[in-house]
Amino acid sequence: ALLRNLNDCFASSCEVQQFDVENDKTELEFQSLVIKERIKFDKENQYQMKDKEIDVNKPTVVVVTLIVALLGKSSDYKVIRDLAETKKCLECLARDALVKNGDNILAIELLWTPDNPDVILTEREVKENYIKLITI
């Protein structure tokens, strides 16, 4: 879905860390990254969209954070400076995740905000709260 909607993207970033599989720090570092991203949210909702109508006339910005732990090495993840590099990064992630029928995936955490359709998020708020994002 992210690749299909890339033209709506105004900012992006990519961060890669490599660990030895035998290293106990891998899971610890993954959990640390997840916590670091989760604390950016004021609260977490388990919002249910069932029977909820969404007002498509209320423009908002959505921030999607994807944290992935994969086996193996890839040199295709670079600093993102534009839309083409964002697309290449997501394609590489999809390709690397499909190796070994998905057994290459150790862990995934998907976060997004706002998770409530009644909340409006502006581009300015995103730039203030997600300082690592690079405008593309």
GUKE-390770 format. One record per atom (N, C-alpha, C, CB): z, y, x; residue in three letters. Coordinates in steps of 0.1 Angstrom, whole numbers, plus 5000, padded with zeros to 4 digits. Glycine has a CB too. Layout:
BEGIN
ZYXALA ...
This chain:
BEGIN
500049885008ALA 500050005000ALA 500050135009ALA 501250004991ALA 500750125020LEU 500750245029LEU 499350275034LEU 501750225041LEU 498650165038LEU 497250195043LEU 496350245033LEU 496750065049LEU 496550195020ARG 495650245009ARG 495850385006ARG 495850154997ARG 497050445009ASN 497450575005ASN 497550675017ASN 498650574997ASN 496950635028LEU 497150715040LEU 496650865039LEU 496450645051LEU 495650885031ASN 495151025029ASN 496151115023ASN 493851025021ASN 497251065017ASP 498251145011ASP 499351175021ASP 498851074999ASP 499251115033CYS 500251125044CYS 500151265051CYS 500151015054CYS 501251335053PHE 501151465060PHE 501951455073PHE 501751575052PHE 502751345075ALA 503551335088ALA 503851185090ALA 504851415087ALA 504051155103SER 504251015106SER 504951005120SER 502850935107SER 505550895123SER 506050865136SER 506150715139SER 507450935138SER 506250685151CYS 506350545155CYS 507250535167CYS 504950475158CYS 508150435167GLU 509050415178GLU 509050265180GLU 510550475175GLU 508950225193VAL 508850085196VAL 509950055207VAL 507450045201VAL 510649945205GLN 511549895215GLN 511349745217GLN 513049925211GLN 511249705229GLN 511049565232GLN 512349495238GLN 509849545241GLN 512649375233PHE 513749305238PHE 513349165241PHE 514849305227PHE 514149095250ASP 513948955253ASP 514548885241ASP 514648915266ASP 513848785236VAL 514248705224VAL 515648645226VAL 513248595220VAL 515948605238GLU 517248545241GLU 518348645241GLU 517148475254GLU 518048775241ASN 519048875242ASN 519748895229ASN 518349015247ASN 521048895230ASP 521848915218ASP 521749065213ASP 523348885220ASP 521249155221LYS 521149295217LYS 520049315207LYS 520949375229LYS 519149225205THR 518049245196THR 518549275182THR 517049125196THR 519249185176GLU 519749205162GLU 520749325161GLU 520549075158GLU 521549345171LEU 522449455171LEU 521649585171LEU 523349455184LEU 520649595179GLU 519849715180GLU 519049735166GLU 518849705191GLU 518549625161PHE 517849635148PHE 518849695137PHE 517349505143PHE 520049645136GLN 520949685127GLN 521349835129GLN 522249595127GLN 521449875142SER 521750005145SER 520750105141SER 521950025161SER 519450065142LEU 518350145137LEU 518350165122LEU 516950085142LEU 518650055115VAL 518750055101VAL 519850145096VAL 518949915095VAL 520950135102ILE 522150225099ILE 521750365101ILE 523350185106ILE 521150395113LYS 520750535116LYS 519850595106LYS 520150535130LYS 518950515100GLU 518050565090GLU 518750575076GLU 516850475089GLU 519650475073ARG 520250475060ARG 521250595058ARG 521050345058ARG 521850645069ILE 522850755068ILE 522150885065ILE 523650765080ILE 520850885066LYS 520151015062LYS 520151035047LYS 518651005067LYS 520450935039PHE 520450945025PHE 521850985020PHE 520050805018PHE 521951075010ASP 523251115005ASP 523850994998ASP 523051224995ASP 523050914991LYS 523650794984LYS 522450694983LYS 524250824970LYS 522850574981GLU 521850464979GLU 521850424964GLU 522050344988GLU 520750414958ASN 520650364944ASN 519950234943ASN 519850474936ASN 520350164934GLN 519650034930GLN 518950074917GLN 520649914928GLN 518050174918TYR 517350224906TYR 516350124900TYR 516650354910TYR 516450114887GLN 515550024880GLN 514550104873GLN 516349934870GLN 513250064875MET 512150144869MET 511750084855MET 510950144878MET 512349984851LYS 512049924838LYS 512150024827LYS 512949804835LYS 511050024819ASP 511050114807ASP 511350264810ASP 512050064797ASP 511050304822LYS 511250444826LYS 509850504827LYS 512050454839LYS 509650614820GLU 508450684821GLU 508550784833GLU 508050764808GLU 507450794841ILE 507450884852ILE 506651004849ILE 506950814865ILE 507151124851ASP 506351244848ASP 505551274861ASP 507351364846ASP 504251244860VAL 503351264871VAL 503051404874VAL 502051184868VAL 503451494865ASN 503251644868ASN 504351704876ASN 503151714854ASN 505351624880LYS 506351674889LYS 506051634903LYS 507851624884LYS 505451724911PRO 505051684924PRO 506251654933PRO 504151784931PRO 506251554941THR 507251524951THR 506651464963THR 508351434944THR 507451464973VAL 507151394986VAL 507951274987VAL 507351494998VAL 507451164992VAL 508151044994VAL 508151015009VAL 507550924986VAL 509350975014VAL 509550935028VAL 509750785028VAL 510651005035VAL 508850715035VAL 508950565036VAL 509250535050VAL 507550495032VAL 510350465052THR 510850415065THR 510750265066THR 512250465068THR 509950215075LEU 509750075077LEU 510250035091LEU 508250035075LEU 511349955091ILE 511849905104ILE 511549755105ILE 513449935105ILE 510849715115VAL 510449575116VAL 510849515130VAL 508849565114VAL 511249395130ALA 511549325142ALA 510549205142ALA 513049265143ALA 509749205153LEU 508649105154LEU 508849035167LEU 507249165153LEU 508448905168LEU 508348835180LEU 507048875187LEU 508348675177LEU 507148865201GLY 505948895208GLY 505849035213GLY 504648865200GLY 504749065220LYS 504549195225LYS 503249255220LYS 504549195241LYS 503149375218SER 501949445215SER 501949585222SER 501749465200SER 500849615228SER 500749745235SER 499949835226SER 500049725248SER 499749805213ASP 498949885205ASP 499749995197ASP 498249795195ASP 501049995199TYR 501850095192TYR 502050215202TYR 503250035188TYR 501450325198LYS 501450445207LYS 502150555199LYS 500050485211LYS 502250665206VAL 502750785200VAL 501750835190VAL 503050905210VAL 502150865178ILE 501250905167ILE 501051055167ILE 501750855153ILE 499751095168ARG 499451245168ARG 498551275156ARG 498851285181ARG 497951175150ASP 496951215139ASP 496851095129ASP 495651245145ASP 496151115119LEU 495951015108LEU 495350885113LEU 495151075097LEU 494350895122ALA 493750775128ALA 494750685135ALA 492550815137ALA 495550755143GLU 496650675150GLU 497650615141GLU 497250765161GLU 497950685130THR 498850625120THR 498250505114THR 499150735109THR 496950515111LYS 496250395105LYS 496250275115LYS 494850435101LYS 495950305127LYS 495850205137LYS 497250135139LYS 495350255151LYS 498250215139CYS 499650155140CYS 499950065129CYS 500650275141CYS 499650105117LEU 499950025105LEU 499049895105LEU 499750105092LEU 497849905109GLU 496949785110GLU 497449695121GLU 495549835114GLU 497949745132CYS 498549655143CYS 499749585138CYS 498849745155CYS 500649655130LEU 501849595125LEU 501449485115LEU 502649705117LEU 500449515106ALA 500049405097ALA 499449285105ALA 498949465087ALA 498649315115ARG 498049205123ARG 499149125130ARG 497049265133ARG 500049195136ASP 501149125144ASP 502049045134ASP 501949225152ASP 502249095122ALA 503149025113ALA 502548905108ALA 503449125101ALA 501148895107LEU 500448775102LEU 500348665112LEU 499148815098LEU 500648685124VAL 500648575134VAL 501648465131VAL 500948635149VAL 501248345133LYS 502048225130LYS 502448225115LYS 503348225139LYS 501548255106ASN 501848255091ASN 503048335087ASN 501948115087ASN 503348445094GLY 504448525091GLY 505748495098GLY 504648525076GLY 505748385105ASP 506948345113ASP 507248435124ASP 506748195118ASP 506348525127ASN 506448625138ASN 507448735134ASN 505148685141ASN 507748745121ILE 508648845115ILE 510148795116ILE 508348875101ILE 510948875123LEU 512348835124LEU 513148915113LEU 512948875138LEU 512849035111ALA 513549115101ALA 512749235097ALA 514949155106ALA 512949275084ILE 512249395079ILE 513249475070ILE 511049355070ILE 513249605072GLU 514049685063GLU 513149795058GLU 515349755071GLU 513049815045LEU 512149915039LEU 513050005031LEU 511049845030LEU 512950135035LEU 513750235028LEU 512750345023LEU 514850305038LEU 513050405012TRP 512250525007TRP 513150615000TRP 511150474998TRP 512750745000THR 513450844993THR 512450944988THR 514550915002THR 512551004976PRO 513650974967PRO 513350844959PRO 513751084956PRO 514350774956ASP 514250644949ASP 514450664934ASP 515150544954ASP 514750784930ASN 514950814916ASN 513850914911ASN 516350874913ASN 513050884901PRO 511950964897PRO 512351104892PRO 511150894886PRO 513651124890ASP 514051254885ASP 514351354897ASP 515351244877ASP 514351294909VAL 514651374921VAL 513351424927VAL 515451294931VAL 513251554931ILE 512051614937ILE 512451644952ILE 511651744930ILE 511551594961LEU 511751624975LEU 510551704980LEU 511851484983LEU 510851804987THR 509751894992THR 509451865006THR 510152044991THR 508251915010GLU 507751895024GLU 508751955034GLU 506351945026GLU 509252075030ARG 510252145039ARG 511452065041ARG 510652285033ARG 511952005030GLU 513151915032GLU 512951795040GLU 513651865018GLU 511751735039VAL 511351625048VAL 511351665063VAL 510051565044VAL 510751775066LYS 510651825079LYS 512051855085LYS 509851945080LYS 512951905077GLU 514351935081GLU 515151815084GLU 515052025071GLU 515051705075ASN 515851585076ASN 515251475085ASN 516051535062ASN 513951485087TYR 513351385095TYR 512551445107TYR 512351295086TYR 513351495117ILE 512851575128ILE 511851495137ILE 513951635136ILE 511951365137LYS 510951285145LYS 509551285139LYS 511551155147LYS 509451315127LEU 508051315121LEU 507151415127LEU 508151335105LEU 505951375129ILE 504951465135ILE 503951495125ILE 504251395148ILE 503651615122THR 502651655112THR 501251605117THR 502651815110THR 500551535108ILE 499251485112ILE 498151545104ILE 499251335110ILE 
